[in-house]
């Protein structure tokens, strides 16, 4: 059997509240550890996933603590590619359109925000976004090293 053709996949649905973000982080981390992902790659993916989940909770759902706000996480591994799909029904926001943060303005206190998305883009190889019916789908992609 061609190992690179084998796809492993896990998914779980969470309530999209700030209190659930640590559970999302644990789900991603445990799955990657089960797949024996190298620690450096694992930490990059977990941090980017945590930031993406937090952004969805705080911006797509405006931080509202409602049970009907959901965030579905699907983690896939095909060969040396890890894909994290995050699906929500909150407000539409394509993170690919956010400009790079201006560090100087931030240090002067003239601008806030944007560093989380910048961090995600730095840690992952690619970030995709699409609107599928009534859902936002954010996709984080990272090629991992065999460890």
Residue pairs with C-beta under 8 A, 6 or more apart in sequence:
3 79
4 78
4 79
4 80
5 78
5 79
6 78
6 79
7 76
7 77
7 78
8 35
8 76
8 77
8 78
9 74
9 75
9 76
9 77
10 27
10 31
10 74
10 75
11 72
11 73
11 74
11 75
12 27
12 72
12 73
13 70
13 71
13 72
13 73
14 20
14 23
14 24
14 27
14 70
14 71
14 72
14 73
15 67
15 69
15 70
15 71
16 56
16 57
16 60
16 61
16 69
16 70
16 71
16 88
16 90
17 57
17 65
17 66
17 69
18 54
18 57
18 58
18 63
18 65
19 65
20 57
20 71
21 50
21 53
21 54
21 57
24 49
24 50
24 53
24 71
24 73
25 46
25 49
25 50
25 53
27 73
27 75
28 45
28 46
28 49
28 50
28 73
28 75
28 84
29 42
29 46
31 75
32 41
32 42
32 45
32 46
32 75
32 82
33 42
35 77
36 147
37 45
37 82
37 144
37 147
38 144
38 145
38 146
38 147
39 147
40 145
41 82
41 142
41 144
41 145
41 147
44 123
44 124
44 142
45 82
45 84
45 123
45 124
45 140
45 142
47 119
47 123
48 84
48 119
48 120
48 123
48 124
48 140
48 142
49 73
49 84
49 86
49 140
51 116
51 117
51 119
51 120
52 84
52 86
52 95
52 120
52 138
52 140
53 71
53 73
53 86
54 116
55 95
55 116
55 117
56 71
56 86
56 88
56 90
56 136
56 138
57 63
57 69
57 71
59 90
59 91
59 93
60 88
60 90
60 91
60 92
60 93
60 136
61 69
61 88
61 90
61 91
62 90
62 91
69 88
69 89
69 90
70 88
70 89
71 86
71 87
71 88
72 85
72 86
72 87
72 88
73 84
73 85
73 86
74 83
74 84
74 85
74 87
75 82
75 83
75 84
75 85
76 82
76 83
76 84
76 85
77 83
80 143
80 144
80 145
80 146
81 141
81 142
81 143
81 144
82 141
82 142
82 143
82 144
83 139
83 140
83 141
84 139
84 140
84 141
85 137
85 138
85 139
86 137
86 138
86 139
86 140
87 132
87 135
87 136
87 137
88 135
88 136
89 134
89 135
89 136
90 136
92 131
92 136
93 136
94 129
95 117
95 120
95 127
95 129
95 138
96 127
96 128
96 129
98 114
98 117
99 114
100 114
100 118
101 111
101 113
101 114
101 115
101 118
102 111
105 111
106 112
106 115
120 127
120 140
121 127
123 142
124 140
124 141
124 142
125 141
125 142
125 143
126 139
126 140
126 141
127 138
127 139
127 140
127 141
128 138
128 139
128 141
129 136
129 137
129 138
129 139
130 137
130 139
131 137
